[in-house]
Amino acid sequence: MTPSQQPPSAGARSLTGQEPLFIVLNTGSGRGDAQTLQDTVRRILDEAGRRYELIPVEDPSRLVESARAAVRRAQEEQGVVIAAGGDGTLNAVAGTVLGQGVPFGILPQGTFNYFGRSYGISQDTETALRGFLQGQPRPVQVGQLNGRLFLVNASLGLYPQLLEDREAYKQKYGRSRLVALWSGLVTLLRAPRQLSLMLDYEGKARTLRSPTLVVGNNKLQLEHVGIPSEELGHGRLIAMAARPVGTLALYGLLLRGLASRLGDAEHVVSFAFDRLTVGVRGRRRVKVAMDGEISWMDTPLEFKVAAERLPLVVPADPQYLDRS
């Protein structure tokens, strides 16, 4: 059974197709021209006779403020909040929507679109929006790191550095998967710093030296790199870490990931959990990444499944499902 075929939970409000839409659109994120995106949204919704309000956000620091305003309007008018932008935009708006009793839609504009593709939501704006108009909310598991939501993954160590370098390369050479791969190869040339991690989960305590720790909440991404994901989505998340290795071995792990065989690598550790506490020896604060957005957090770090599920609107009509 696909996510779009699963029945809505008791807490998810069914849509009538008449609800007003409040669309938070990050004009500085995504793959293409923000004006083209807005024009496409206006054309489709005008044709459908749907009432909507576009909320363009030029300054990323005002994204959460704009999302909160959209949530208030949606609560007052029994409407839906939609996020249009890259992974960081989807994350910020979803974090504002979670627990507010408001259905949530997305128009993904990121490079990989793991979150949208997992639920049949196309990266093509017109297809995604037409699918939304035919969709219904379904409960979606999300993770939390120190109380902040993540949709796809959260990490510390080498992985945030890879993301920072990737963003710098994208700014210089454009957004593409080839640019993302090349930036990763360059980053691995620098000897990664090893972290001394103290892990506590499900009554177990262990220490681990690793250049990075990644916690995943997305079956599609885990399957793409070859990490077992059977327990994901049942109130559990998946943690992945690499044991201390040199640059050449890291390149080998990268190649295994590209071949969907990372789970077979002897230097990779992975396990499922519902709550994980991570201490970092000698660090009171560490750099973390959540859905591609970098920030600093105090330690210890607590990863867990959010108590509430996100009421994501997914396409009901197979013609609008993402086939990529």
KASUL-V541265 format. One record per backbone hydrogen bond with DSSP energy under -1.0 kcal/mol. CO is the residue of the C=O (numbers start at 1). NH is the residue of the N-H. Records with the same first field share a line. If there is no record, write none. Layout:
CO=NH + NH
//
This chain:
2=5
9=12
20=80
21=53
22=82
23=55
24=84
25=57
26=29
33=37
34=38
35=39
36=40
37=41
38=42
39=43
40=44
41=45
42=46
43=47
44=48
45=50
51=21
53=23
55=25
57=27
59=62
60=63
62=66
63=67
64=68
65=69
66=70
67=71
68=72
69=73
70=74
71=75
72=76
73=77
74=79
80=22
81=105
82=24
83=107
84=26
85=109
86=90
87=91
88=92
89=93
90=94
91=95
93=97
94=98
97=100
103=81
104=313
105=83
107=85
113=117
114=118
116=119 + 121
117=120
124=128
125=129
126=130
127=131
128=132
129=133
132=135
136=314
138=312
140=310
142=306
143=150
144=304
145=148
148=145
150=143
152=217
153=291
154=215
155=289
156=213
157=161
158=162
159=163
160=164
161=165
162=166
163=167
164=168
165=169
166=170
167=171
168=172
169=173
170=174
176=180
177=181
178=182
179=183
180=184
181=185
182=186
183=187
184=188
186=189
187=190
195=210
196=281
197=208
198=279
199=206
200=277
201=204
204=201
206=199
208=197
210=195
211=158
213=156
214=240
215=154
216=238
218=222
219=223
220=224
221=225
222=226 + 227
225=262
226=263
229=232
231=234
236=233
237=273
238=216
239=271
240=214
241=269
246=250
247=251
248=252
249=253
250=254
251=255
252=256
253=257
254=258
255=259
256=261
257=260
261=264
262=265
265=268
267=243
269=241
271=239
273=237
274=305
276=303
277=200
278=301
279=198
280=283
284=299
286=297
288=295
289=155
290=293
293=290
295=288
297=286
301=278
302=146
303=276
304=144
310=140 + 312
311=104
312=138
314=136
317=320
318=321
//
